[in-house]
């Protein structure tokens, strides 16, 4: 007599967040939305608590945040000059959000928002808008558009735009924009795939926990720093003469 054995379903700590939501037929990815807002709320609460309890002799949490702020203050001012302080909050927030979004997967049952391509794409759109918006604000629209036709030609003392180089400059800007989110998404998603494959091969013994911390902490931290630095660099290039 043949007995069919049905395997038990895999453990899912957040079944109500799985799959796509059909609210308004938008196909929303609920785990990404939930954990993104969880990280935003955590950052807001921590910063608010530290701000309300600032002391001349800082505690551990205040000292940690002061070190982060001081580090990014030096980076922004070295790259953007006297305008660096204006972009300190933007660059620092990008780093902290991406960093927490990368390492949150270390906690069992939690999912990295950056594993969803929509999150890096959204961050890319914000970064590109800030970079090009800053370029237009600092240089003016006419001078900003003129740079896409550089290097131009001089004819009888008049500058002639180079229409041949214009599409190359536009493609270059699109290339920078596309590489920014896919670099982050590829590293985080690729790390998740490697962990899943090795976990099934080795039955969650030995190597997979090590890889979880490696991709979560080390690679996640490096990718968050790279993303924030590229966003700052694109802004510095856009406003530079």
N, CA, C and O of each residue as an XYZ file, in Angstrom:
964
protein
N       0.850     -1.194      0.000
C       0.000      0.000      0.000
C       0.886      1.245      0.000
O       1.689      1.463      0.907
N       0.718      2.027     -1.015
C       1.520      3.248     -1.129
C       0.922      4.364     -0.282
O      -0.279      4.632     -0.325
N       1.787      4.997      0.478
C       1.364      6.114      1.333
C       2.053      7.368      0.833
O       3.281      7.440      0.795
N       1.279      8.332      0.460
C       1.837      9.595     -0.026
C       2.089     10.529      1.142
O       1.187     10.846      1.917
N       3.316     10.955      1.247
C       3.723     11.848      2.338
C       3.824     13.257      1.785
O       4.600     13.518      0.866
N       3.049     14.152      2.340
C       3.071     15.554      1.916
C       4.034     16.333      2.797
O       3.850     16.374      4.013
N       5.053     16.948      2.217
C       6.010     17.709      3.040
C       5.342     18.891      3.720
O       4.409     19.497      3.194
N       5.847     19.198      4.898
C       5.302     20.330      5.641
C       5.646     21.617      4.939
O       6.731     21.729      4.368
N       4.756     22.603      4.961
C       5.062     23.884      4.314
C       6.209     24.577      5.025
O       6.367     24.410      6.234
N       7.012     25.348      4.310
C       8.136     26.059      4.942
C       7.642     27.074      5.962
O       6.538     27.612      5.869
N       8.508     27.310      6.934
C       8.158     28.261      7.989
C       8.181     29.679      7.442
O       9.158     30.090      6.815
N       7.125     30.417      7.673
C       7.021     31.809      7.221
C       6.585     32.655      8.413
O       5.426     32.593      8.825
N       7.500     33.445      8.970
C       7.167     34.226     10.169
C       6.193     35.355      9.913
O       5.513     35.802     10.836
N       6.108     35.833      8.660
C       5.209     36.935      8.336
C       4.333     36.546      7.140
O       4.482     37.121      6.061
N       3.425     35.582      7.314
C       2.621     35.141      6.159
C       1.706     36.228      5.629
O       1.373     36.230      4.444
N       1.287     37.166      6.496
C       0.374     38.212      6.043
C       1.075     39.257      5.191
O       0.420     40.098      4.576
N       2.415     39.211      5.150
C       3.149     40.180      4.345
C       3.637     39.591      3.028
O       4.213     40.307      2.209
N       3.414     38.291      2.814
C       3.981     37.650      1.643
C       3.165     37.949      0.400
O       1.984     38.292      0.453
N       3.866     37.801     -0.735
C       3.180     37.968     -2.003
C       2.896     39.421     -2.312
O       3.492     40.326     -1.729
N       2.002     39.622     -3.210
C       1.646     40.952     -3.651
C       0.238     41.306     -3.172
O      -0.655     40.459     -3.146
N       0.064     42.522     -2.808
C      -1.242     42.991     -2.380
C      -2.053     43.433     -3.588
O      -1.526     44.053     -4.512
N      -3.316     43.114     -3.570
C      -4.185     43.507     -4.678
C      -4.971     44.770     -4.357
O      -5.990     45.054     -4.986
N      -4.492     45.527     -3.373
C      -5.162     46.771     -3.022
C      -5.116     47.710     -4.212
O      -4.041     48.040     -4.712
N      -6.264     48.130     -4.654
C      -6.387     49.024     -5.804
C      -5.708     48.447     -7.055
O      -5.416     49.185     -7.995
N      -5.453     47.111     -7.068
C      -4.835     46.449     -8.221
C      -3.477     47.063     -8.591
O      -3.111     47.132     -9.764
N      -2.747     47.503     -7.570
C      -1.444     48.117     -7.824
C      -0.304     47.106     -7.767
O       0.815     47.420     -8.172
N      -0.570     45.896     -7.271
C       0.481     44.899     -7.168
C       1.583     45.307     -6.219
O       2.759     45.171     -6.558
N       1.243     45.805     -5.038
C       2.237     46.300     -4.090
C       2.965     45.140     -3.428
O       2.350     44.135     -3.070
N       4.272     45.279     -3.268
C       5.082     44.291     -2.574
C       5.070     44.645     -1.086
O       5.808     45.524     -0.641
N       4.232     43.958     -0.332
C       4.013     44.329      1.063
C       5.242     44.143      1.958
O       5.463     44.989      2.825
N       6.062     43.080      1.804
C       7.265     43.006      2.659
C       8.193     44.187      2.469
O       8.733     44.711      3.443
N       8.388     44.620      1.223
C       9.257     45.774      0.971
C       8.704     47.030      1.621
O       9.446     47.787      2.247
N       7.396     47.258      1.475
C       6.776     48.447      2.063
C       6.864     48.402      3.588
O       7.199     49.400      4.225
N       6.564     47.251      4.160
C       6.549     47.119      5.619
C       7.927     47.377      6.221
O       8.065     48.179      7.145
N       8.956     46.691      5.692
C      10.289     46.820      6.272
C      10.924     48.172      5.939
O      11.748     48.666      6.709
N      10.559     48.774      4.814
C      11.059     50.117      4.517
C      10.530     51.124      5.524
O      11.286     51.943      6.046
N       9.242     51.065      5.795
C       8.666     51.981      6.776
C       9.132     51.657      8.187
O       9.218     52.549      9.032
N       9.432     50.389      8.451
C       9.985     50.025      9.754
C      11.345     50.686      9.960
O      11.629     51.198     11.043
N      12.181     50.678      8.932
C      13.501     51.308      9.018
C      13.364     52.822      9.129
O      14.061     53.449      9.927
N      12.475     53.411      8.339
C      12.255     54.859      8.425
C      11.783     55.251      9.817
O      12.264     56.232     10.385
N      10.840     54.486     10.370
C      10.355     54.774     11.717
C      11.441     54.624     12.764
O      11.520     55.425     13.695
N      12.288     53.596     12.621
C      13.379     53.390     13.573
C      14.362     54.552     13.543
O      14.775     55.045     14.592
N      14.740     54.991     12.344
C      15.654     56.134     12.232
C      15.037     57.397     12.825
O      15.713     58.155     13.521
N      13.758     57.622     12.549
C      13.093     58.820     13.059
C      13.029     58.806     14.585
O      13.283     59.828     15.224
N      12.696     57.672     15.168
C      12.579     57.578     16.628
C      13.934     57.761     17.300
O      14.052     58.497     18.280
N      14.964     57.084     16.768
C      16.300     57.188     17.371
C      16.812     58.625     17.309
O      17.316     59.147     18.304
N      16.687     59.262     16.157
C      17.161     60.646     16.022
C      16.370     61.592     16.911
O      16.941     62.513     17.494
N      15.053     61.376     17.024
C      14.235     62.245     17.874
C      14.607     62.088     19.341
O      14.692     63.077     20.070
N      14.829     60.850     19.779
C      15.184     60.608     21.183
C      16.536     61.224     21.503
O      16.700     61.862     22.544
N      17.506     61.038     20.615
C      18.840     61.600     20.864
C      18.794     63.122     20.838
O      19.447     63.779     21.649
N      18.023     63.685     19.908
C      17.925     65.151     19.812
C      17.301     65.750     21.064
O      17.723     66.813     21.519
N      16.305     65.079     21.623
C      15.638     65.611     22.823
C      16.512     65.492     24.061
O      16.276     66.183     25.052
N      17.521     64.623     24.018
C      18.344     64.390     25.204
C      19.821     64.648     24.919
O      20.687     63.908     25.386
N      20.104     65.697     24.153
C      21.491     66.048     23.882
C      22.184     66.507     25.155
O      21.627     67.286     25.928
N      23.395     66.022     25.367
C      24.148     66.360     26.569
C      25.567     66.772     26.185
O      26.105     66.290     25.188
N      26.184     67.679     26.986
C      27.595     68.033     26.714
C      28.512     66.815     26.803
O      29.481     66.707     26.051
N      28.206     65.900     27.723
C      28.945     64.647     27.829
C      28.075     63.557     27.220
O      27.190     63.031     27.894
N      28.308     63.206     25.951
C      27.379     62.315     25.253
C      27.428     60.889     25.772
O      28.457     60.399     26.238
N      26.263     60.239     25.671
C      26.204     58.819     25.954
C      26.662     58.018     24.740
O      27.161     58.583     23.767
N      26.491     56.709     24.804
C      26.983     55.849     23.725
C      26.226     56.108     22.417
O      26.840     56.218     21.356
N      24.894     56.205     22.495
C      24.108     56.404     21.284
C      24.376     57.774     20.678
O      24.545     57.893     19.464
N      24.416     58.812     21.515
C      24.703     60.152     21.010
C      26.106     60.223     20.428
O      26.320     60.876     19.407
N      27.063     59.557     21.066
C      28.435     59.553     20.559
C      28.518     58.852     19.209
O      29.238     59.297     18.315
N      27.772     57.744     19.063
C      27.771     57.032     17.784
C      27.219     57.903     16.666
O      27.798     57.966     15.582
N      26.103     58.576     16.925
C      25.510     59.441     15.903
C      26.406     60.643     15.602
O      26.501     61.070     14.452
N      27.064     61.190     16.628
C      27.975     62.313     16.391
C      29.159     61.888     15.523
O      29.622     62.666     14.689
N      29.650     60.670     15.711
C      30.746     60.171     14.878
C      30.303     60.029     13.427
O      31.050     60.366     12.509
N      29.070     59.522     13.223
C      28.553     59.371     11.861
C      28.369     60.728     11.207
O      28.757     60.926     10.055
N      27.776     61.668     11.942
C      27.557     63.011     11.393
C      28.881     63.689     11.071
O      29.021     64.315     10.020
N      29.852     63.569     11.969
C      31.157     64.212     11.751
C      31.869     63.599     10.548
O      32.502     64.317      9.773
N      31.773     62.280     10.383
C      32.433     61.617      9.257
C      31.847     62.084      7.928
O      32.587     62.392      6.994
N      30.514     62.138      7.844
C      29.891     62.559      6.592
C      29.999     64.063      6.384
O      29.973     64.533      5.246
N      30.118     64.813      7.454
C      30.348     66.251      7.311
C      31.703     66.500      6.651
O      31.820     67.354      5.773
N      32.724     65.755      7.074
C      34.046     65.895      6.456
C      34.030     65.442      4.995
O      34.663     66.063      4.141
N      33.304     64.355      4.711
C      33.247     63.847      3.341
C      32.533     64.819      2.402
O      33.001     65.076      1.293
N      31.401     65.355      2.849
C      30.650     66.262      1.985
C      31.404     67.566      1.753
O      31.391     68.103      0.645
N      32.051     68.070      2.776
C      32.784     69.322      2.597
C      34.040     69.136      1.757
O      34.440     70.056      1.042
N      34.674     67.959      1.826
C      35.850     67.713      0.993
C      35.471     67.521     -0.469
O      36.274     67.810     -1.357
N      34.250     67.034     -0.734
C      33.815     66.795     -2.114
C      33.044     67.976     -2.693
O      33.178     68.281     -3.878
N      32.251     68.632     -1.881
C      31.375     69.701     -2.364
C      31.823     71.086     -1.939
O      31.204     72.081     -2.315
N      32.889     71.161     -1.161
C      33.396     72.460     -0.747
C      32.474     73.149      0.242
O      31.915     72.513      1.135
N      32.323     74.454      0.076
C      31.522     75.235      1.010
C      30.047     74.872      0.974
O      29.311     75.186      1.909
N      29.602     74.214     -0.095
C      28.199     73.793     -0.190
C      27.966     72.443      0.484
O      26.827     71.981      0.549
N      29.015     71.805      0.984
C      28.896     70.457      1.520
C      27.924     70.319      2.665
O      27.219     69.314      2.764
N      27.874     71.327      3.545
C      27.001     71.249      4.710
C      25.525     71.161      4.304
O      24.716     70.577      5.024
N      25.179     71.743      3.147
C      23.785     71.693      2.698
C      23.357     70.277      2.316
O      22.170     69.953      2.366
N      24.319     69.431      1.934
C      24.001     68.080      1.484
C      24.332     67.020      2.529
O      24.244     65.823      2.256
N      24.714     67.463      3.723
C      25.077     66.521      4.777
C      23.897     65.623      5.152
O      24.043     64.404      5.232
N      22.745     66.219      5.378
C      21.577     65.431      5.779
C      21.157     64.453      4.682
O      20.769     63.321      4.972
N      21.234     64.886      3.434
C      20.841     64.020      2.313
C      21.757     62.802      2.209
O      21.278     61.670      2.145
N      23.066     63.027      2.192
C      24.015     61.925      2.033
C      23.981     60.999      3.247
O      24.004     59.777      3.100
N      23.928     61.582      4.444
C      23.881     60.758      5.644
C      22.620     59.915      5.734
O      22.680     58.755      6.142
N      21.485     60.478      5.362
C      20.235     59.730      5.397
C      20.236     58.603      4.374
O      19.768     57.501      4.662
N      20.760     58.873      3.177
C      20.867     57.829      2.158
C      21.693     56.657      2.687
O      21.309     55.498      2.528
N      22.826     56.966      3.315
C      23.692     55.894      3.828
C      22.993     55.082      4.914
O      22.987     53.853      4.859
N      22.406     55.756      5.897
C      21.785     55.044      7.010
C      20.612     54.191      6.541
O      20.451     53.057      6.991
N      19.789     54.731      5.638
C      18.642     53.954      5.159
C      19.101     52.740      4.358
O      18.594     51.638      4.566
N      20.050     52.924      3.450
C      20.533     51.793      2.647
C      21.251     50.781      3.523
O      21.113     49.575      3.322
N      22.021     51.266      4.496
C      22.752     50.357      5.371
C      21.800     49.480      6.183
O      21.975     48.263      6.238
N      20.804     50.084      6.807
C      19.839     49.294      7.570
C      19.026     48.392      6.652
O      18.678     47.276      7.037
N      18.720     48.857      5.445
C      17.981     48.029      4.498
C      18.798     46.824      4.053
O      18.228     45.795      3.689
N      20.120     46.933      4.075
C      20.977     45.818      3.679
C      21.185     44.812      4.792
O      21.231     43.610      4.533
N      21.313     45.279      6.032
C      21.681     44.370      7.120
C      20.477     43.829      7.881
O      20.636     42.957      8.735
N      19.282     44.324      7.593
C      18.115     43.874      8.350
C      17.818     42.401      8.085
O      17.158     41.745      8.891
N      18.307     41.876      6.951
C      18.078     40.469      6.642
C      18.804     39.526      7.573
O      18.522     38.328      7.558
N      19.737     40.018      8.391
C      20.419     39.166      9.362
C      19.427     38.645     10.402
O      19.584     37.535     10.910
N      18.419     39.433     10.716
C      17.411     39.025     11.697
C      16.515     37.974     11.066
O      15.964     38.219      9.993
N      16.345     36.813     11.687
C      15.496     35.761     11.104
C      14.072     36.253     10.865
O      13.451     36.850     11.744
N      13.568     35.991      9.657
C      12.217     36.385      9.306
C      12.107     37.759      8.686
O      11.034     38.131      8.210
N      13.200     38.535      8.677
C      13.183     39.865      8.098
C      13.749     39.809      6.673
O      14.570     38.951      6.349
N      13.300     40.725      5.848
C      13.706     40.748      4.440
C      14.259     42.121      4.086
O      13.691     43.146      4.463
N      15.360     42.133      3.365
C      15.995     43.386      2.984
C      15.146     44.117      1.939
O      14.834     43.538      0.898
N      14.765     45.373      2.188
C      14.043     46.135      1.159
C      14.848     46.326     -0.114
O      14.273     46.444     -1.196
N      16.180     46.360      0.000
C      17.013     46.553     -1.187
C      17.086     45.307     -2.045
O      17.650     45.350     -3.138
N      16.527     44.194     -1.578
C      16.439     43.003     -2.413
C      15.370     43.171     -3.480
O      15.382     42.472     -4.493
N      14.457     44.086     -3.254
C      13.438     44.442     -4.238
C      13.991     45.570     -5.100
O      14.397     46.606     -4.574
N      14.011     45.383     -6.406
C      14.605     46.369     -7.320
C      13.936     47.730     -7.212
O      14.561     48.746     -7.512
N      12.672     47.770     -6.787
C      11.966     49.050     -6.693
C      12.622     49.993     -5.687
O      12.606     51.209     -5.880
N      13.200     49.446     -4.614
C      13.836     50.296     -3.608
C      15.089     50.977     -4.148
O      15.198     52.197     -4.021
N      16.047     50.252     -4.749
C      17.189     50.953     -5.357
C      16.789     51.916     -6.470
O      17.403     52.972     -6.626
N      15.757     51.560     -7.250
C      15.312     52.465     -8.307
C      14.753     53.760     -7.724
O      15.009     54.845     -8.246
N      13.991     53.640     -6.643
C      13.458     54.836     -5.995
C      14.563     55.713     -5.439
O      14.515     56.936     -5.570
N      15.563     55.094     -4.818
C      16.690     55.863     -4.301
C      17.485     56.509     -5.433
O      17.995     57.620     -5.287
N      17.588     55.804     -6.565
C      18.271     56.374     -7.721
C      17.552     57.607     -8.241
O      18.188     58.611     -8.560
N      16.232     57.535     -8.329
C      15.464     58.679     -8.822
C      15.670     59.888     -7.918
O      15.843     61.006     -8.403
N      15.651     59.667     -6.600
C      15.875     60.772     -5.656
C      17.271     61.354     -5.837
O      17.435     62.574     -5.874
N      18.283     60.485     -5.951
C      19.658     60.953     -6.078
C      19.867     61.731     -7.369
O      20.532     62.767     -7.364
N      19.308     61.245     -8.475
C      19.474     61.922     -9.759
C      18.742     63.259     -9.760
O      19.255     64.244    -10.291
N      17.554     63.303     -9.171
C      16.823     64.567     -9.100
C      17.582     65.594     -8.274
O      17.637     66.768     -8.640
N      18.170     65.158     -7.159
C      18.957     66.079     -6.337
C      20.185     66.570     -7.092
O      20.509     67.756     -7.050
N      20.873     65.654     -7.789
C      22.088     66.034     -8.511
C      21.789     67.022     -9.626
O      22.416     68.079     -9.699
N      20.841     66.695    -10.495
C      20.556     67.574    -11.629
C      19.828     68.847    -11.182
O      20.047     69.920    -11.743
N      18.971     68.723    -10.179
C      18.327     69.919     -9.650
C      19.336     70.882     -9.051
O      19.205     72.097     -9.198
N      20.348     70.338     -8.373
C      21.388     71.194     -7.806
C      22.212     71.848     -8.906
O      22.599     73.012     -8.793
N      22.483     71.086     -9.983
C      23.233     71.663    -11.093
C      22.505     72.816    -11.744
O      23.115     73.833    -12.073
N      21.194     72.665    -11.936
C      20.401     73.746    -12.535
C      20.329     74.949    -11.603
O      20.400     76.092    -12.054
N      20.191     74.697    -10.316
C      20.084     75.799     -9.351
C      21.382     76.579     -9.246
O      21.359     77.806     -9.146
N      22.523     75.879     -9.266
C      23.815     76.549     -9.101
C      24.250     77.246    -10.387
O      24.733     78.377    -10.336
N      24.090     76.590    -11.543
C      24.617     77.119    -12.804
C      23.593     77.893    -13.617
O      23.950     78.720    -14.456
N      22.329     77.625    -13.366
C      21.308     78.191    -14.236
C      20.984     77.205    -15.359
O      21.838     76.421    -15.772
N      19.754     77.250    -15.844
C      19.313     76.278    -16.834
C      20.114     76.383    -18.127
O      20.475     75.361    -18.710
N      20.397     77.601    -18.584
C      21.092     77.765    -19.868
C      22.496     77.176    -19.822
O      22.882     76.427    -20.719
N      23.252     77.502    -18.797
C      24.610     76.986    -18.694
C      24.606     75.479    -18.462
O      25.488     74.769    -18.944
N      23.613     74.998    -17.723
C      23.532     73.560    -17.457
C      23.286     72.776    -18.741
O      23.935     71.758    -18.982
N      22.347     73.247    -19.569
C      22.059     72.573    -20.838
C      23.235     72.701    -21.795
O      23.510     71.786    -22.571
N      23.931     73.834    -21.742
C      25.070     74.071    -22.637
C      26.162     73.031    -22.444
O      26.852     72.675    -23.399
N      26.329     72.539    -21.223
C      27.390     71.578    -20.953
C      27.174     70.258    -21.689
O      28.132     69.522    -21.923
N      25.923     69.947    -22.061
C      25.662     68.715    -22.802
C      26.162     68.814    -24.245
O      26.273     67.797    -24.929
N      26.460     70.009    -24.706
C      26.981     70.208    -26.061
C      28.482     70.500    -26.057
O      29.043     70.903    -27.076
N      29.122     70.297    -24.914
C      30.560     70.499    -24.812
C      31.296     69.203    -25.126
O      30.783     68.124    -24.829
N      32.490     69.281    -25.722
C      33.173     70.512    -26.165
C      32.623     71.032    -27.492
O      32.416     70.277    -28.441
N      32.394     72.342    -27.527
C      31.854     72.966    -28.729
C      32.953     73.462    -29.658
O      34.125     73.121    -29.494
N      32.560     74.266    -30.626
C      33.494     74.803    -31.618
C      33.495     76.330    -31.535
O      32.513     76.947    -31.124
N      34.595     76.908    -31.926
C      34.727     78.352    -32.006
C      34.797     78.757    -33.482
O      35.667     78.290    -34.217
N      33.891     79.615    -33.906
C      33.868     80.076    -35.302
C      33.673     81.591    -35.308
O      32.603     82.102    -34.975
N      34.742     82.293    -35.696
C      34.721     83.753    -35.741
C      34.308     84.361    -34.405
O      33.512     85.297    -34.326
N      34.890     83.782    -33.365
C      34.649     84.314    -32.028
C      33.324     83.902    -31.413
O      32.986     84.365    -30.323
N      32.576     83.053    -32.074
C      31.285     82.611    -31.541
C      31.352     81.121    -31.226
O      31.972     80.335    -31.942
N      30.695     80.767    -30.138
C      30.685     79.355    -29.717
C      29.577     78.609    -30.460
O      28.426     79.045    -30.467
N      29.934     77.476    -31.090
C      28.994     76.654    -31.834
C      28.786     75.341    -31.071
O      29.757     74.637    -30.795
N      27.545     75.003    -30.728
C      27.317     73.752    -29.983
C      27.668     72.526    -30.813
O      27.489     72.504    -32.031
N      28.167     71.519    -30.130
C      28.548     70.261    -30.772
C      27.361     69.291    -30.682
O      27.177     68.616    -29.669
N      26.569     69.230    -31.741
C      25.372     68.379    -31.737
C      25.732     66.907    -31.796
O      24.905     66.058    -31.463
N      26.954     66.586    -32.216
C      27.361     65.180    -32.288
C      27.624     64.621    -30.898
O      27.300     63.465    -30.625
N      28.202     65.421    -30.024
C      28.549     64.958    -28.684
C      27.344     64.945    -27.748
O      27.384     64.297    -26.702
N      26.275     65.653    -28.109
C      25.107     65.743    -27.225
C      24.513     64.374    -26.898
O      24.319     64.086    -25.717
N      24.209     63.506    -27.884
C      23.637     62.205    -27.521
C      24.569     61.356    -26.675
O      24.111     60.575    -25.841
N      25.892     61.502    -26.884
C      26.841     60.739    -26.072
C      26.793     61.184    -24.614
O      26.856     60.361    -23.700
N      26.681     62.487    -24.410
C      26.572     62.981    -23.028
C      25.278     62.525    -22.372
O      25.269     62.190    -21.187
N      24.187     62.508    -23.128
C      22.905     62.051    -22.580
C      22.976     60.572    -22.222
O      22.520     60.166    -21.153
N      23.549     59.764    -23.119
C      23.694     58.333    -22.842
C      24.581     58.112    -21.622
O      24.317     57.219    -20.817
N      25.624     58.916    -21.483
C      26.476     58.804    -20.312
C      25.737     59.075    -19.011
O      25.972     58.397    -18.011
N      24.845     60.062    -19.016
C      24.049     60.351    -17.825
C      23.086     59.209    -17.512
O      22.894     58.851    -16.350
N      22.483     58.641    -18.555
C      21.609     57.486    -18.338
C      22.399     56.291    -17.811
O      21.919     55.540    -16.962
N      23.621     56.126    -18.327
C      24.456     55.026    -17.848
C      24.785     55.151    -16.371
O      24.750     54.159    -15.643
N      25.103     56.351    -15.922
C      25.382     56.569    -14.500
C      24.150     56.296    -13.658
O      24.241     55.693    -12.588
N      22.991     56.744    -14.146
C      21.755     56.545    -13.387
C      21.401     55.066    -13.284
O      20.960     54.611    -12.228
N      21.586     54.310    -14.363
C      21.210     52.895    -14.359
C      22.170     52.071    -13.510
O      21.745     51.149    -12.814
N      23.460     52.395    -13.560
C      24.444     51.619    -12.800
C      24.270     51.780    -11.299
O      24.618     50.877    -10.539
N      23.744     52.900    -10.862
C      23.615     53.170     -9.429
C      22.699     52.173     -8.724
O      23.133     51.581     -7.735
N      21.451     51.945     -9.169
C      20.588     50.992     -8.456
C      20.937     49.539     -8.722
O      20.814     48.707     -7.824
N      21.371     49.210     -9.941
C      21.617     47.804    -10.261
C      22.851     47.263     -9.553
O      22.927     46.063     -9.289
N      23.815     48.115     -9.242
C      24.966     47.678     -8.460
C      24.515     47.254     -7.071
O      24.912     46.197     -6.581
N      23.693     48.070     -6.439
C      23.194     47.752     -5.109
C      22.286     46.537     -5.130
O      22.446     45.622     -4.323
N      21.323     46.527     -6.062
C      20.384     45.412     -6.150
C      21.099     44.099     -6.455
O      20.779     43.068     -5.862
N      22.055     44.127     -7.367
C      22.754     42.908     -7.743
C      23.522     42.287     -6.595
O      23.507     41.067     -6.433
N      24.193     43.103     -5.795
C      24.966     42.571     -4.668
C      24.062     41.994     -3.586
O      24.342     40.914     -3.064
N      22.991     42.690     -3.241
C      22.116     42.212     -2.170
C      21.314     40.996     -2.629
O      21.215     40.011     -1.898
N      20.744     41.056     -3.826
C      19.961     39.939     -4.324
C      20.850     38.731     -4.612
O      20.464     37.593     -4.343
N      22.037     38.979     -5.159
C      22.960     37.883     -5.412
C      23.403     37.205     -4.125
O      23.509     35.980     -4.070
N      23.662     37.992     -3.095
C      24.021     37.401     -1.817
C      22.909     36.555     -1.237
O      23.170     35.507     -0.647
N      21.661     37.000     -1.397
C      20.524     36.218     -0.906
C      20.411     34.889     -1.646
O      20.099     33.867     -1.035
N      20.663     34.889     -2.962
C      20.596     33.655     -3.737
C      21.697     32.680     -3.293
O      21.440     31.485     -3.142
N      22.909     33.182     -3.087
C      24.007     32.319     -2.645
C      23.695     31.681     -1.296
O      23.963     30.498     -1.086
N      23.122     32.476     -0.376
C      22.790     31.942      0.945
C      21.726     30.859      0.834
O      21.827     29.830      1.502
N      20.708     31.071      0.003
C      19.644     30.073     -0.153
C      20.186     28.786     -0.756
O      19.851     27.697     -0.291
N      21.025     28.899     -1.790
C      21.569     27.709     -2.455
C      22.436     26.899     -1.498
O      22.268     25.684     -1.387
N      23.365     27.565     -0.803
C      24.245     26.851      0.108
C      23.500     26.321      1.329
O      23.875     25.292      1.891
N      22.449     27.020      1.736
C      21.657     26.530      2.865
C      20.983     25.210      2.519
O      20.912     24.311      3.358
N      20.491     25.087      1.296
C      19.875     23.829      0.882
C      20.906     22.728      0.679
O      20.618     21.560      0.938
N      22.103     23.082      0.220
C      23.135     22.072      0.009
C      23.720     21.564      1.320
O      23.971     20.368      1.474
N      23.937     22.486      2.273
C      24.596     22.133      3.527
C      23.636     21.995      4.698
O      24.065     21.786      5.833
N      22.331     22.110      4.430
C      21.302     21.936      5.466
C      21.499     22.907      6.629
O      21.372     22.534      7.795
N      21.811     24.160      6.289
C      21.914     25.236      7.272
C      22.992     24.989      8.330
O      22.872     25.486      9.450
N      24.041     24.233      7.998
C      25.090     23.919      8.959
C      26.387     24.589      8.504
O      26.773     24.447      7.344
N      27.047     25.296      9.373
C      28.386     25.804      9.107
C      28.421     27.057      8.267
O      28.304     28.163      8.794
N      28.579     26.898      6.973
C      28.868     28.011      6.085
C      27.728     29.008      5.909
O      28.001     30.208      5.943
N      26.452     28.599      5.722
C      25.390     29.594      5.497
C      25.273     30.668      6.568
O      25.116     31.837      6.215
N      25.342     30.336      7.883
C      25.312     31.445      8.866
C      26.463     32.414      8.701
O      26.286     33.621      8.869
N      27.655     31.899      8.369
C      28.791     32.781      8.136
C      28.539     33.684      6.933
O      28.832     34.878      6.978
N      27.987     33.106      5.844
C      27.684     33.907      4.662
C      26.603     34.930      4.951
O      26.626     36.029      4.396
N      25.654     34.582      5.815
C      24.589     35.518      6.167
C      25.163     36.772      6.802
O      24.774     37.886      6.449
N      26.091     36.594      7.742
C      26.708     37.752      8.380
C      27.665     38.466      7.431
O      27.802     39.687      7.494
N      28.335     37.711      6.544
C      29.260     38.333      5.601
C      28.518     39.241      4.635
O      28.885     40.405      4.472
N      27.468     38.716      3.986
C      26.720     39.522      3.033
C      25.880     40.578      3.738
O      25.649     41.653      3.185
N      25.423     40.287      4.942
C      24.594     41.252      5.640
C      25.384     42.418      6.187
O      25.020     43.573      5.967
N      26.467     42.130      6.902
C      27.228     43.186      7.560
C      28.292     43.791      6.654
O      28.288     44.994      6.393
N      29.199     42.952      6.181
C      30.336     43.477      5.425
C      29.911     44.029      4.064
O      30.118     45.207      3.773
N      29.323     43.178      3.242
C      28.911     43.618      1.906
C      27.827     44.685      2.005
O      27.843     45.649      1.241
N      26.883     44.527      2.937
C      25.821     45.520      3.101
C      26.354     46.881      3.474
O      25.874     47.895      2.969
N      27.349     46.922      4.360
C      27.941     48.194      4.762
C      28.712     48.827      3.612
O      28.601     50.029      3.375
N      29.495     48.021      2.896
C      30.274     48.548      1.771
C      29.345     49.107      0.690
O      29.593     50.191      0.163
N      28.288     48.382      0.361
C      27.378     48.838     -0.691
C      26.616     50.090     -0.280
O      26.351     50.952     -1.118
N      26.260     50.204      0.993
C      25.594     51.422      1.463
C      26.526     52.623      1.350
O      26.106     53.704      0.938
N      27.789     52.433      1.716
C      28.759     53.532      1.623
C      29.005     53.910      0.165
O      29.083     55.093     -0.164
N      29.129     52.907     -0.715
C      29.355     53.187     -2.132
C      28.169     53.937     -2.733
O      28.353     54.884     -3.498
N      26.954     53.515     -2.387
C      25.766     54.182     -2.928
C      25.714     55.637     -2.480
O      25.441     56.523     -3.290
N      25.971     55.894     -1.200
C      25.939     57.268     -0.693
C      27.038     58.113     -1.319
O      26.813     59.278     -1.644
N      28.235     57.535     -1.492
C      29.343     58.288     -2.089
C      29.079     58.595     -3.559
O      29.419     59.681     -4.030
N      28.479     57.656     -4.293
C      28.165     57.918     -5.694
C      27.092     58.998     -5.820
O      27.175     59.859     -6.696
N      26.086     58.953     -4.948
C      25.063     60.006     -4.973
C      25.686     61.372     -4.703
O      25.308     62.359     -5.334
N      26.642     61.439     -3.765
C      27.318     62.701     -3.476
C      28.225     63.111     -4.633
O      28.313     64.294     -4.963
N      28.903     62.133     -5.255
C      29.797     62.442     -6.368
C      29.033     62.972     -7.571
O      29.474     63.924     -8.215
N      27.896     62.367     -7.881
C      27.081     62.856     -9.001
C      26.638     64.297     -8.766
O      26.594     65.104     -9.694
N      26.311     64.609     -7.514
C      25.932     65.977     -7.177
C      27.120     66.925     -7.319
O      26.983     68.034     -7.836
N      28.291     66.477     -6.854
C      29.491     67.314     -6.956
C      29.847     67.587     -8.408
O      30.237     68.704     -8.748
N      29.716     66.573     -9.279
C      30.011     66.773    -10.705
C      28.999     67.715    -11.341
O      29.360     68.533    -12.187
N      27.729     67.606    -10.938
C      26.686     68.429    -11.552
C      26.850     69.909    -11.219
O      26.515     70.766    -12.037
N      27.363     70.220    -10.023
C      27.469     71.626     -9.627
C      28.858     72.193     -9.864
O      29.078     73.388     -9.669
N      29.813     71.341    -10.289
C      31.175     71.821    -10.499
C      31.275     72.622    -11.793
O      30.593     72.323    -12.773
N      32.112     73.618    -11.787
C      32.373     74.421    -12.999
C      33.387     73.688    -13.877
O      33.751     74.181    -14.944
